[in-house]
Amino acid sequence: MDDDEYRVYMVPLPGDVRGAIREDCEGFASIYINDWLSPAARRKALDHELRHKLRDDLYNERTIEEVEAE
């Protein structure tokens, strides 16, 4: 995936949420990474969220629990 297909934001997220992803109607992704994470954990969280985009996890009928269990 190219860098021009997504943007990363460092933000405070609640609890143990490390990252999240949202897409607009044109498929551009906004990825939110918890700003309290270490640099290594930030990279891991970013990789995790990018995998969701690559696998089209945002557009399937599985629950978040099923997706995260993989």
PDB file of N, CA, C and O in Angstrom:
ATOM      1  N   MET A   1       0.847  -1.164   0.000  1.00  0.00           N
ATOM      2  CA  MET A   1       0.000   0.000   0.000  1.00  0.00           C
ATOM      3  C   MET A   1       0.897   1.232   0.000  1.00  0.00           C
ATOM      4  O   MET A   1       1.914   1.278   0.692  1.00  0.00           O
ATOM      5  N   ASP A   2       0.506   2.221  -0.781  1.00  0.00           N
ATOM      6  CA  ASP A   2       1.277   3.452  -0.885  1.00  0.00           C
ATOM      7  C   ASP A   2       0.941   4.418   0.247  1.00  0.00           C
ATOM      8  O   ASP A   2      -0.168   4.404   0.783  1.00  0.00           O
ATOM      9  N   ASP A   3       1.914   5.255   0.603  1.00  0.00           N
ATOM     10  CA  ASP A   3       1.711   6.242   1.662  1.00  0.00           C
ATOM     11  C   ASP A   3       0.599   7.232   1.346  1.00  0.00           C
ATOM     12  O   ASP A   3       0.016   7.814   2.261  1.00  0.00           O
ATOM     13  N   ASP A   4       0.294   7.433   0.067  1.00  0.00           N
ATOM     14  CA  ASP A   4      -0.751   8.399  -0.286  1.00  0.00           C
ATOM     15  C   ASP A   4      -2.161   7.812  -0.170  1.00  0.00           C
ATOM     16  O   ASP A   4      -3.139   8.467  -0.529  1.00  0.00           O
ATOM     17  N   GLU A   5      -2.263   6.577   0.334  1.00  0.00           N
ATOM     18  CA  GLU A   5      -3.566   5.939   0.541  1.00  0.00           C
ATOM     19  C   GLU A   5      -4.034   6.030   1.989  1.00  0.00           C
ATOM     20  O   GLU A   5      -5.146   5.618   2.319  1.00  0.00           O
ATOM     21  N   TYR A   6      -3.175   6.574   2.849  1.00  0.00           N
ATOM     22  CA  TYR A   6      -3.549   6.674   4.257  1.00  0.00           C
ATOM     23  C   TYR A   6      -2.762   7.795   4.936  1.00  0.00           C
ATOM     24  O   TYR A   6      -1.730   8.249   4.441  1.00  0.00           O
ATOM     25  N   ARG A   7      -3.278   8.219   6.067  1.00  0.00           N
ATOM     26  CA  ARG A   7      -2.604   9.212   6.901  1.00  0.00           C
ATOM     27  C   ARG A   7      -2.624   8.701   8.333  1.00  0.00           C
ATOM     28  O   ARG A   7      -3.607   8.106   8.777  1.00  0.00           O
ATOM     29  N   VAL A   8      -1.530   8.937   9.056  1.00  0.00           N
ATOM     30  CA  VAL A   8      -1.401   8.463  10.431  1.00  0.00           C
ATOM     31  C   VAL A   8      -1.471   9.653  11.382  1.00  0.00           C
ATOM     32  O   VAL A   8      -0.839  10.687  11.163  1.00  0.00           O
ATOM     33  N   TYR A   9      -2.251   9.480  12.438  1.00  0.00           N
ATOM     34  CA  TYR A   9      -2.402  10.506  13.468  1.00  0.00           C
ATOM     35  C   TYR A   9      -2.006   9.922  14.818  1.00  0.00           C
ATOM     36  O   TYR A   9      -2.442   8.828  15.176  1.00  0.00           O
ATOM     37  N   MET A  10      -1.195  10.636  15.554  1.00  0.00           N
ATOM     38  CA  MET A  10      -0.835  10.256  16.913  1.00  0.00           C
ATOM     39  C   MET A  10      -1.804  10.986  17.838  1.00  0.00           C
ATOM     40  O   MET A  10      -1.803  12.216  17.901  1.00  0.00           O
ATOM     41  N   VAL A  11      -2.628  10.227  18.554  1.00  0.00           N
ATOM     42  CA  VAL A  11      -3.675  10.816  19.389  1.00  0.00           C
ATOM     43  C   VAL A  11      -3.795  10.047  20.695  1.00  0.00           C
ATOM     44  O   VAL A  11      -3.406   8.881  20.765  1.00  0.00           O
ATOM     45  N   PRO A  12      -4.330  10.688  21.732  1.00  0.00           N
ATOM     46  CA  PRO A  12      -4.626   9.933  22.949  1.00  0.00           C
ATOM     47  C   PRO A  12      -5.860   9.064  22.707  1.00  0.00           C
ATOM     48  O   PRO A  12      -6.903   9.559  22.281  1.00  0.00           O
ATOM     49  N   LEU A  13      -5.735   7.787  22.979  1.00  0.00           N
ATOM     50  CA  LEU A  13      -6.849   6.854  22.832  1.00  0.00           C
ATOM     51  C   LEU A  13      -7.180   6.267  24.203  1.00  0.00           C
ATOM     52  O   LEU A  13      -6.314   6.210  25.077  1.00  0.00           O
ATOM     53  N   PRO A  14      -8.396   5.841  24.393  1.00  0.00           N
ATOM     54  CA  PRO A  14      -8.816   5.358  25.714  1.00  0.00           C
ATOM     55  C   PRO A  14      -8.245   3.990  26.068  1.00  0.00           C
ATOM     56  O   PRO A  14      -7.990   3.151  25.204  1.00  0.00           O
ATOM     57  N   GLY A  15      -8.057   3.802  27.350  1.00  0.00           N
ATOM     58  CA  GLY A  15      -7.711   2.490  27.888  1.00  0.00           C
ATOM     59  C   GLY A  15      -6.545   1.820  27.202  1.00  0.00           C
ATOM     60  O   GLY A  15      -5.484   2.416  27.013  1.00  0.00           O
ATOM     61  N   ASP A  16      -6.758   0.568  26.833  1.00  0.00           N
ATOM     62  CA  ASP A  16      -5.691  -0.206  26.215  1.00  0.00           C
ATOM     63  C   ASP A  16      -5.790  -0.216  24.691  1.00  0.00           C
ATOM     64  O   ASP A  16      -5.220  -1.099  24.051  1.00  0.00           O
ATOM     65  N   VAL A  17      -6.488   0.729  24.106  1.00  0.00           N
ATOM     66  CA  VAL A  17      -6.598   0.820  22.643  1.00  0.00           C
ATOM     67  C   VAL A  17      -5.269   1.322  22.084  1.00  0.00           C
ATOM     68  O   VAL A  17      -4.828   2.428  22.398  1.00  0.00           O
ATOM     69  N   ARG A  18      -4.650   0.506  21.266  1.00  0.00           N
ATOM     70  CA  ARG A  18      -3.352   0.873  20.688  1.00  0.00           C
ATOM     71  C   ARG A  18      -3.501   1.612  19.371  1.00  0.00           C
ATOM     72  O   ARG A  18      -2.691   2.481  19.048  1.00  0.00           O
ATOM     73  N   GLY A  19      -4.536   1.271  18.609  1.00  0.00           N
ATOM     74  CA  GLY A  19      -4.742   1.916  17.322  1.00  0.00           C
ATOM     75  C   GLY A  19      -6.129   1.652  16.788  1.00  0.00           C
ATOM     76  O   GLY A  19      -6.855   0.785  17.275  1.00  0.00           O
ATOM     77  N   ALA A  20      -6.479   2.420  15.777  1.00  0.00           N
ATOM     78  CA  ALA A  20      -7.781   2.271  15.124  1.00  0.00           C
ATOM     79  C   ALA A  20      -7.650   2.775  13.695  1.00  0.00           C
ATOM     80  O   ALA A  20      -6.740   3.537  13.371  1.00  0.00           O
ATOM     81  N   ILE A  21      -8.575   2.337  12.845  1.00  0.00           N
ATOM     82  CA  ILE A  21      -8.557   2.753  11.448  1.00  0.00           C
ATOM     83  C   ILE A  21      -9.976   3.058  10.986  1.00  0.00           C
ATOM     84  O   ILE A  21     -10.934   2.395  11.385  1.00  0.00           O
ATOM     85  N   ARG A  22     -10.088   4.068  10.144  1.00  0.00           N
ATOM     86  CA  ARG A  22     -11.366   4.420   9.504  1.00  0.00           C
ATOM     87  C   ARG A  22     -11.075   4.739   8.048  1.00  0.00           C
ATOM     88  O   ARG A  22      -9.998   5.234   7.716  1.00  0.00           O
ATOM     89  N   GLU A  23     -12.030   4.455   7.189  1.00  0.00           N
ATOM     90  CA  GLU A  23     -11.909   4.799   5.776  1.00  0.00           C
ATOM     91  C   GLU A  23     -13.047   5.716   5.372  1.00  0.00           C
ATOM     92  O   GLU A  23     -14.170   5.594   5.863  1.00  0.00           O
ATOM     93  N   ASP A  24     -12.735   6.648   4.456  1.00  0.00           N
ATOM     94  CA  ASP A  24     -13.812   7.474   3.914  1.00  0.00           C
ATOM     95  C   ASP A  24     -14.434   6.746   2.719  1.00  0.00           C
ATOM     96  O   ASP A  24     -14.019   5.638   2.379  1.00  0.00           O
ATOM     97  N   CYS A  25     -15.414   7.364   2.094  1.00  0.00           N
ATOM     98  CA  CYS A  25     -16.145   6.704   1.001  1.00  0.00           C
ATOM     99  C   CYS A  25     -15.279   6.446  -0.229  1.00  0.00           C
ATOM    100  O   CYS A  25     -15.669   5.664  -1.097  1.00  0.00           O
ATOM    101  N   GLU A  26     -14.126   7.079  -0.320  1.00  0.00           N
ATOM    102  CA  GLU A  26     -13.220   6.866  -1.455  1.00  0.00           C
ATOM    103  C   GLU A  26     -12.101   5.880  -1.132  1.00  0.00           C
ATOM    104  O   GLU A  26     -11.232   5.631  -1.967  1.00  0.00           O
ATOM    105  N   GLY A  27     -12.120   5.321   0.075  1.00  0.00           N
ATOM    106  CA  GLY A  27     -11.126   4.329   0.444  1.00  0.00           C
ATOM    107  C   GLY A  27      -9.870   4.886   1.082  1.00  0.00           C
ATOM    108  O   GLY A  27      -8.945   4.126   1.366  1.00  0.00           O
ATOM    109  N   PHE A  28      -9.805   6.213   1.320  1.00  0.00           N
ATOM    110  CA  PHE A  28      -8.654   6.806   1.991  1.00  0.00           C
ATOM    111  C   PHE A  28      -8.752   6.498   3.478  1.00  0.00           C
ATOM    112  O   PHE A  28      -9.785   6.734   4.105  1.00  0.00           O
ATOM    113  N   ALA A  29      -7.679   5.973   4.028  1.00  0.00           N
ATOM    114  CA  ALA A  29      -7.691   5.539   5.429  1.00  0.00           C
ATOM    115  C   ALA A  29      -7.050   6.571   6.347  1.00  0.00           C
ATOM    116  O   ALA A  29      -6.025   7.172   6.023  1.00  0.00           O
ATOM    117  N   SER A  30      -7.672   6.755   7.481  1.00  0.00           N
ATOM    118  CA  SER A  30      -7.092   7.520   8.586  1.00  0.00           C
ATOM    119  C   SER A  30      -6.783   6.514   9.679  1.00  0.00           C
ATOM    120  O   SER A  30      -7.662   5.789  10.145  1.00  0.00           O
ATOM    121  N   ILE A  31      -5.526   6.483  10.080  1.00  0.00           N
ATOM    122  CA  ILE A  31      -5.079   5.542  11.102  1.00  0.00           C
ATOM    123  C   ILE A  31      -4.703   6.344  12.341  1.00  0.00           C
ATOM    124  O   ILE A  31      -3.927   7.297  12.272  1.00  0.00           O
ATOM    125  N   TYR A  32      -5.262   5.944  13.464  1.00  0.00           N
ATOM    126  CA  TYR A  32      -5.032   6.622  14.726  1.00  0.00           C
ATOM    127  C   TYR A  32      -4.211   5.710  15.632  1.00  0.00           C
ATOM    128  O   TYR A  32      -4.605   4.577  15.907  1.00  0.00           O
ATOM    129  N   ILE A  33      -3.066   6.214  16.093  1.00  0.00           N
ATOM    130  CA  ILE A  33      -2.169   5.456  16.956  1.00  0.00           C
ATOM    131  C   ILE A  33      -2.104   6.149  18.313  1.00  0.00           C
ATOM    132  O   ILE A  33      -1.972   7.370  18.390  1.00  0.00           O
ATOM    133  N   ASN A  34      -2.198   5.365  19.373  1.00  0.00           N
ATOM    134  CA  ASN A  34      -2.167   5.922  20.713  1.00  0.00           C
ATOM    135  C   ASN A  34      -0.815   6.571  20.976  1.00  0.00           C
ATOM    136  O   ASN A  34       0.226   5.929  20.836  1.00  0.00           O
ATOM    137  N   ASP A  35      -0.832   7.839  21.357  1.00  0.00           N
ATOM    138  CA  ASP A  35       0.420   8.581  21.497  1.00  0.00           C
ATOM    139  C   ASP A  35       1.235   8.226  22.738  1.00  0.00           C
ATOM    140  O   ASP A  35       2.361   8.702  22.882  1.00  0.00           O
ATOM    141  N   TRP A  36       0.700   7.409  23.631  1.00  0.00           N
ATOM    142  CA  TRP A  36       1.481   7.006  24.798  1.00  0.00           C
ATOM    143  C   TRP A  36       2.369   5.801  24.525  1.00  0.00           C
ATOM    144  O   TRP A  36       3.174   5.428  25.377  1.00  0.00           O
ATOM    145  N   LEU A  37       2.240   5.185  23.358  1.00  0.00           N
ATOM    146  CA  LEU A  37       3.031   3.998  23.024  1.00  0.00           C
ATOM    147  C   LEU A  37       4.493   4.358  22.759  1.00  0.00           C
ATOM    148  O   LEU A  37       4.803   5.473  22.339  1.00  0.00           O
ATOM    149  N   SER A  38       5.371   3.415  23.007  1.00  0.00           N
ATOM    150  CA  SER A  38       6.788   3.579  22.661  1.00  0.00           C
ATOM    151  C   SER A  38       6.916   3.569  21.135  1.00  0.00           C
ATOM    152  O   SER A  38       5.998   3.122  20.448  1.00  0.00           O
ATOM    153  N   PRO A  39       8.034   4.053  20.596  1.00  0.00           N
ATOM    154  CA  PRO A  39       8.215   4.023  19.137  1.00  0.00           C
ATOM    155  C   PRO A  39       8.053   2.616  18.538  1.00  0.00           C
ATOM    156  O   PRO A  39       7.447   2.464  17.477  1.00  0.00           O
ATOM    157  N   ALA A  40       8.587   1.599  19.204  1.00  0.00           N
ATOM    158  CA  ALA A  40       8.461   0.225  18.690  1.00  0.00           C
ATOM    159  C   ALA A  40       7.002  -0.233  18.715  1.00  0.00           C
ATOM    160  O   ALA A  40       6.533  -0.871  17.773  1.00  0.00           O
ATOM    161  N   ALA A  41       6.295   0.091  19.783  1.00  0.00           N
ATOM    162  CA  ALA A  41       4.881  -0.287  19.887  1.00  0.00           C
ATOM    163  C   ALA A  41       4.036   0.494  18.886  1.00  0.00           C
ATOM    164  O   ALA A  41       3.047  -0.030  18.372  1.00  0.00           O
ATOM    165  N   ARG A  42       4.411   1.733  18.607  1.00  0.00           N
ATOM    166  CA  ARG A  42       3.694   2.520  17.587  1.00  0.00           C
ATOM    167  C   ARG A  42       3.812   1.865  16.222  1.00  0.00           C
ATOM    168  O   ARG A  42       2.832   1.776  15.482  1.00  0.00           O
ATOM    169  N   ARG A  43       5.005   1.409  15.890  1.00  0.00           N
ATOM    170  CA  ARG A  43       5.220   0.754  14.590  1.00  0.00           C
ATOM    171  C   ARG A  43       4.407  -0.534  14.499  1.00  0.00           C
ATOM    172  O   ARG A  43       3.813  -0.835  13.463  1.00  0.00           O
ATOM    173  N   LYS A  44       4.390  -1.286  15.589  1.00  0.00           N
ATOM    174  CA  LYS A  44       3.623  -2.537  15.625  1.00  0.00           C
ATOM    175  C   LYS A  44       2.126  -2.246  15.460  1.00  0.00           C
ATOM    176  O   LYS A  44       1.431  -2.952  14.729  1.00  0.00           O
ATOM    177  N   ALA A  45       1.639  -1.212  16.137  1.00  0.00           N
ATOM    178  CA  ALA A  45       0.227  -0.840  16.021  1.00  0.00           C
ATOM    179  C   ALA A  45      -0.094  -0.383  14.601  1.00  0.00           C
ATOM    180  O   ALA A  45      -1.144  -0.732  14.060  1.00  0.00           O
ATOM    181  N   LEU A  46       0.803   0.395  13.996  1.00  0.00           N
ATOM    182  CA  LEU A  46       0.590   0.844  12.618  1.00  0.00           C
ATOM    183  C   LEU A  46       0.540  -0.350  11.667  1.00  0.00           C
ATOM    184  O   LEU A  46      -0.346  -0.425  10.816  1.00  0.00           O
ATOM    185  N   ASP A  47       1.471  -1.270  11.802  1.00  0.00           N
ATOM    186  CA  ASP A  47       1.461  -2.474  10.959  1.00  0.00           C
ATOM    187  C   ASP A  47       0.154  -3.247  11.127  1.00  0.00           C
ATOM    188  O   ASP A  47      -0.410  -3.745  10.152  1.00  0.00           O
ATOM    189  N   HIS A  48      -0.319  -3.343  12.359  1.00  0.00           N
ATOM    190  CA  HIS A  48      -1.570  -4.051  12.653  1.00  0.00           C
ATOM    191  C   HIS A  48      -2.744  -3.389  11.934  1.00  0.00           C
ATOM    192  O   HIS A  48      -3.553  -4.075  11.309  1.00  0.00           O
ATOM    193  N   GLU A  49      -2.840  -2.082  12.016  1.00  0.00           N
ATOM    194  CA  GLU A  49      -3.946  -1.364  11.369  1.00  0.00           C
ATOM    195  C   GLU A  49      -3.850  -1.438   9.850  1.00  0.00           C
ATOM    196  O   GLU A  49      -4.874  -1.548   9.176  1.00  0.00           O
ATOM    197  N   LEU A  50      -2.652  -1.382   9.306  1.00  0.00           N
ATOM    198  CA  LEU A  50      -2.483  -1.506   7.855  1.00  0.00           C
ATOM    199  C   LEU A  50      -2.918  -2.883   7.364  1.00  0.00           C
ATOM    200  O   LEU A  50      -3.470  -3.004   6.270  1.00  0.00           O
ATOM    201  N   ARG A  51      -2.675  -3.925   8.164  1.00  0.00           N
ATOM    202  CA  ARG A  51      -3.142  -5.266   7.789  1.00  0.00           C
ATOM    203  C   ARG A  51      -4.660  -5.307   7.696  1.00  0.00           C
ATOM    204  O   ARG A  51      -5.209  -5.979   6.824  1.00  0.00           O
ATOM    205  N   HIS A  52      -5.343  -4.593   8.587  1.00  0.00           N
ATOM    206  CA  HIS A  52      -6.804  -4.531   8.504  1.00  0.00           C
ATOM    207  C   HIS A  52      -7.238  -3.956   7.162  1.00  0.00           C
ATOM    208  O   HIS A  52      -8.179  -4.458   6.546  1.00  0.00           O
ATOM    209  N   LYS A  53      -6.564  -2.913   6.708  1.00  0.00           N
ATOM    210  CA  LYS A  53      -6.913  -2.305   5.419  1.00  0.00           C
ATOM    211  C   LYS A  53      -6.619  -3.268   4.271  1.00  0.00           C
ATOM    212  O   LYS A  53      -7.448  -3.449   3.380  1.00  0.00           O
ATOM    213  N   LEU A  54      -5.468  -3.871   4.294  1.00  0.00           N
ATOM    214  CA  LEU A  54      -5.076  -4.783   3.211  1.00  0.00           C
ATOM    215  C   LEU A  54      -6.001  -5.999   3.111  1.00  0.00           C
ATOM    216  O   LEU A  54      -6.229  -6.516   2.018  1.00  0.00           O
ATOM    217  N   ARG A  55      -6.534  -6.453   4.247  1.00  0.00           N
ATOM    218  CA  ARG A  55      -7.428  -7.618   4.250  1.00  0.00           C
ATOM    219  C   ARG A  55      -8.897  -7.230   4.098  1.00  0.00           C
ATOM    220  O   ARG A  55      -9.772  -8.095   4.147  1.00  0.00           O
ATOM    221  N   ASP A  56      -9.177  -5.940   3.915  1.00  0.00           N
ATOM    222  CA  ASP A  56     -10.559  -5.452   3.797  1.00  0.00           C
ATOM    223  C   ASP A  56     -11.403  -5.813   5.012  1.00  0.00           C
ATOM    224  O   ASP A  56     -12.590  -6.113   4.887  1.00  0.00           O
ATOM    225  N   ASP A  57     -10.784  -5.780   6.182  1.00  0.00           N
ATOM    226  CA  ASP A  57     -11.517  -6.088   7.414  1.00  0.00           C
ATOM    227  C   ASP A  57     -12.607  -5.067   7.711  1.00  0.00           C
ATOM    228  O   ASP A  57     -13.535  -5.356   8.466  1.00  0.00           O
ATOM    229  N   LEU A  58     -12.508  -3.891   7.134  1.00  0.00           N
ATOM    230  CA  LEU A  58     -13.496  -2.850   7.404  1.00  0.00           C
ATOM    231  C   LEU A  58     -14.808  -3.100   6.666  1.00  0.00           C
ATOM    232  O   LEU A  58     -15.826  -2.477   6.967  1.00  0.00           O
ATOM    233  N   TYR A  59     -14.777  -4.011   5.702  1.00  0.00           N
ATOM    234  CA  TYR A  59     -15.953  -4.242   4.854  1.00  0.00           C
ATOM    235  C   TYR A  59     -16.393  -5.691   4.812  1.00  0.00           C
ATOM    236  O   TYR A  59     -16.841  -6.171   3.771  1.00  0.00           O
ATOM    237  N   ASN A  60     -16.276  -6.385   5.911  1.00  0.00           N
ATOM    238  CA  ASN A  60     -16.782  -7.750   5.942  1.00  0.00           C
ATOM    239  C   ASN A  60     -17.828  -7.856   7.048  1.00  0.00           C
ATOM    240  O   ASN A  60     -18.063  -6.893   7.777  1.00  0.00           O
ATOM    241  N   GLU A  61     -18.430  -8.981   7.167  1.00  0.00           N
ATOM    242  CA  GLU A  61     -19.534  -9.142   8.108  1.00  0.00           C
ATOM    243  C   GLU A  61     -19.107  -9.753   9.441  1.00  0.00           C
ATOM    244  O   GLU A  61     -19.952 -10.038  10.290  1.00  0.00           O
ATOM    245  N   ARG A  62     -17.828  -9.951   9.626  1.00  0.00           N
ATOM    246  CA  ARG A  62     -17.339 -10.522  10.880  1.00  0.00           C
ATOM    247  C   ARG A  62     -17.328  -9.456  11.979  1.00  0.00           C
ATOM    248  O   ARG A  62     -17.227  -8.260  11.703  1.00  0.00           O
ATOM    249  N   THR A  63     -17.430  -9.902  13.196  1.00  0.00           N
ATOM    250  CA  THR A  63     -17.362  -8.969  14.330  1.00  0.00           C
ATOM    251  C   THR A  63     -15.919  -8.556  14.566  1.00  0.00           C
ATOM    252  O   THR A  63     -14.987  -9.208  14.095  1.00  0.00           O
ATOM    253  N   ILE A  64     -15.750  -7.477  15.295  1.00  0.00           N
ATOM    254  CA  ILE A  64     -14.391  -7.032  15.646  1.00  0.00           C
ATOM    255  C   ILE A  64     -13.662  -8.102  16.454  1.00  0.00           C
ATOM    256  O   ILE A  64     -12.447  -8.251  16.325  1.00  0.00           O
ATOM    257  N   GLU A  65     -14.376  -8.835  17.269  1.00  0.00           N
ATOM    258  CA  GLU A  65     -13.771  -9.901  18.051  1.00  0.00           C
ATOM    259  C   GLU A  65     -13.231 -11.011  17.152  1.00  0.00           C
ATOM    260  O   GLU A  65     -12.147 -11.541  17.398  1.00  0.00           O
ATOM    261  N   GLU A  66     -13.981 -11.358  16.117  1.00  0.00           N
ATOM    262  CA  GLU A  66     -13.527 -12.384  15.167  1.00  0.00           C
ATOM    263  C   GLU A  66     -12.314 -11.902  14.389  1.00  0.00           C
ATOM    264  O   GLU A  66     -11.362 -12.656  14.186  1.00  0.00           O
ATOM    265  N   VAL A  67     -12.344 -10.671  13.959  1.00  0.00           N
ATOM    266  CA  VAL A  67     -11.228 -10.116  13.189  1.00  0.00           C
ATOM    267  C   VAL A  67      -9.956 -10.075  14.038  1.00  0.00           C
ATOM    268  O   VAL A  67      -8.884 -10.478  13.586  1.00  0.00           O
ATOM    269  N   GLU A  68     -10.086  -9.589  15.256  1.00  0.00           N
ATOM    270  CA  GLU A  68      -8.916  -9.455  16.129  1.00  0.00           C
ATOM    271  C   GLU A  68      -8.373 -10.815  16.584  1.00  0.00           C
ATOM    272  O   GLU A  68      -7.196 -10.925  16.930  1.00  0.00           O
ATOM    273  N   ALA A  69      -9.217 -11.843  16.585  1.00  0.00           N
ATOM    274  CA  ALA A  69      -8.753 -13.173  16.995  1.00  0.00           C
ATOM    275  C   ALA A  69      -7.788 -13.784  15.988  1.00  0.00           C
ATOM    276  O   ALA A  69      -7.020 -14.681  16.337  1.00  0.00           O
ATOM    277  N   GLU A  70      -7.816 -13.317  14.755  1.00  0.00           N
ATOM    278  CA  GLU A  70      -6.913 -13.868  13.730  1.00  0.00           C
ATOM    279  C   GLU A  70      -5.500 -13.521  13.987  1.00  0.00           C
ATOM    280  O   GLU A  70      -4.620 -13.908  13.218  1.00  0.00           O
TER     281      GLU A  70
END
